[in-house]
Amino acid sequence: MSVLVVTTENVPGYRVVKVIGAVFGVSVRSRNVLGNALGSIRAVFGGHQGGYARLVSANRDAAVEDMVAQAAAAGANAIVMTRFDSGEFAAGRGQAMNEVVAYGTAVVLEKATT
């Protein structure tokens, strides 16, 4: 089953026929020690942090996948009002953990007749 994910409250041409409720996806990842060390060195000089950007992007995608799986299991065909929260915390020994939470409202959409 395909689940549409949008950040808006409404989907043009469709109407919400059932609100299932809140759904969440969470992903926590870290870079390896070498990646963290190289990132720290790059941070001194400024500029684009490609390794961290890829980490956060992959983390976001994993959180969305978890959220979509939860919505599909509940019978939803869409998630509206999708939002993201993210943060970072130290896991010890110089390891920084990145966390991303994706959340929204699982609904059943139906094509609008008018």
Backbone torsions as a table, in degrees:
resi	resn	phi	psi	omega
1	MET	NA	131.0	178.4
2	SER	-86.8	136.5	179.4
3	VAL	-120.1	121.0	177.1
4	LEU	-77.4	134.1	178.6
5	VAL	-119.7	120.4	179.9
6	VAL	-133.5	156.5	177.2
7	THR	-94.0	-4.7	-178.6
8	THR	-90.5	166.0	178.7
9	GLU	-81.1	-30.8	-177.3
10	ASN	-125.1	158.1	175.5
11	VAL	-118.8	117.0	-178.4
12	PRO	-54.1	131.9	178.7
13	GLY	87.7	-1.3	-179.8
14	TYR	-131.1	159.0	174.4
15	ARG	-131.0	149.3	178.7
16	VAL	-79.8	121.4	178.6
17	VAL	-104.3	-14.6	178.2
18	LYS	-156.2	131.3	173.7
19	VAL	-100.4	119.2	-179.5
20	ILE	-87.5	-42.6	177.3
21	GLY	135.7	-174.2	-176.2
22	ALA	-69.5	139.8	173.7
23	VAL	-129.8	150.0	-175.2
24	PHE	-135.6	151.7	170.2
25	GLY	-137.4	136.1	-177.3
26	VAL	-129.9	138.3	174.5
27	SER	-141.1	134.9	177.8
28	VAL	-127.8	127.0	-178.9
29	ARG	-141.9	162.3	175.0
30	SER	-138.3	159.5	171.6
31	ARG	-85.9	161.2	176.5
32	ASN	-74.2	170.8	-175.9
33	VAL	-58.2	-42.3	179.6
34	LEU	-63.5	-43.7	178.8
35	GLY	-61.8	-40.5	177.7
36	ASN	-65.2	-41.0	-179.7
37	ALA	-64.9	-45.9	179.2
38	LEU	-64.9	-38.1	177.5
39	GLY	-63.4	-38.0	178.1
40	SER	-64.7	-40.7	178.6
41	ILE	-65.1	-45.2	179.2
42	ARG	-61.8	-35.6	-178.2
43	ALA	-61.8	-30.8	179.4
44	VAL	-62.8	-36.6	-175.9
45	PHE	-95.3	-7.5	180.0
46	GLY	78.4	-178.8	178.0
47	GLY	100.7	-176.1	-176.4
48	HIS	-67.4	132.6	178.5
49	GLN	-105.1	78.2	-175.0
50	GLY	-57.5	-41.3	-179.5
51	GLY	-63.2	-44.2	178.3
52	TYR	-68.2	-38.4	178.9
53	ALA	-62.2	-42.3	177.8
54	ARG	-65.0	-39.0	178.4
55	LEU	-61.2	-49.0	-178.5
56	VAL	-65.3	-39.8	179.1
57	SER	-63.7	-45.7	178.4
58	ALA	-64.5	-38.0	178.9
59	ASN	-64.3	-43.3	177.9
60	ARG	-61.8	-45.6	179.7
61	ASP	-60.6	-40.8	179.2
62	ALA	-66.0	-39.6	178.7
63	ALA	-65.3	-40.5	178.0
64	VAL	-64.8	-42.6	177.9
65	GLU	-58.1	-44.0	178.3
66	ASP	-63.5	-42.2	179.8
67	MET	-63.8	-44.1	179.5
68	VAL	-63.3	-41.8	178.8
69	ALA	-61.5	-40.9	178.4
70	GLN	-64.3	-43.0	179.5
71	ALA	-65.2	-44.9	179.9
72	ALA	-62.1	-41.1	178.9
73	ALA	-63.3	-27.9	179.8
74	ALA	-86.9	-4.4	178.0
75	GLY	95.7	11.7	-179.9
76	ALA	-81.4	152.0	171.4
77	ASN	-115.1	4.7	177.9
78	ALA	-158.8	157.2	171.9
79	ILE	-127.5	121.1	179.6
80	VAL	-107.1	163.5	178.0
81	MET	57.5	38.9	179.8
82	THR	-66.5	135.7	178.9
83	ARG	-136.5	165.3	179.5
84	PHE	-133.8	143.9	168.9
85	ASP	-126.9	147.2	177.2
86	SER	-147.2	160.5	179.3
87	GLY	-165.3	178.1	179.9
88	GLU	-139.7	144.4	176.7
89	PHE	-144.6	156.4	-179.4
90	ALA	-84.7	134.8	179.8
91	ALA	-107.8	9.0	-179.5
92	GLY	94.0	156.9	178.7
93	ARG	52.3	36.9	176.1
94	GLY	76.8	7.2	-180.0
95	GLN	-88.2	120.7	175.4
96	ALA	-98.9	128.9	179.2
97	MET	-103.6	133.7	176.6
98	ASN	-105.4	131.9	178.4
99	GLU	-120.9	140.9	176.2
100	VAL	-133.0	132.6	175.1
101	VAL	-117.7	126.5	173.4
102	ALA	-108.8	135.6	179.5
103	TYR	-148.8	154.4	179.7
104	GLY	-171.7	-170.2	-179.4
105	THR	-110.0	120.1	178.0
106	ALA	-78.1	132.1	-177.9
107	VAL	-140.5	167.5	169.1
108	VAL	-110.4	122.4	178.1
109	LEU	-100.8	150.1	175.2
110	GLU	-135.1	142.7	179.1
111	LYS	-59.1	131.6	179.2
112	ALA	-69.9	140.0	-178.2
113	THR	-90.3	-17.3	179.7
114	THR	-122.8	NA	NA
